[in-house]
Amino acid sequence: EELHFPDAPQPDIVRASQKDDYYQHQFYEKYFDVLQYLLGPRKTLALKDEIQLLSDTSYFGVNTLLGKQTLGEEYCDITQIHGTKRTALSINVCVDHHCTLYIGTSYIFAVADRDSIFLL
């Protein structure tokens, strides 16, 4: 039997997003520190967009591939649902959403923005 979920209150959605942003930033800082130690500050700074991609993929990948809520969703006790069916999202939909829509487009825009500076 499928469970049907009610809409989450707007403050909970914002709070979950803020919590996820906090943990994503923690991942980024840890990766940045390790790579700065290994590669040096100049090379690490040149790879900041790739480090952001790595940290976002790690954060969402661990949660999504295990079929779990993100830490922000868990903190606020909310779950992503399929809009029309009102049921929990499948792992495939979560992977598509997080990897292609969120992480992929963020990286593409960051790289395009970085490269456009050199064209000026």
Secondary structure by P-SEA (a helix, b strand, c coil): cbbbbccccaaaaaaaaaaaaaaaaaaaaaaaaaaaaaccaaaaaaaaaaaaaaaaaaaaaaaaaaccccaaaaaaccccccccccccccaaaaaaaaccccaaaaaaaaaaaaaaaaac
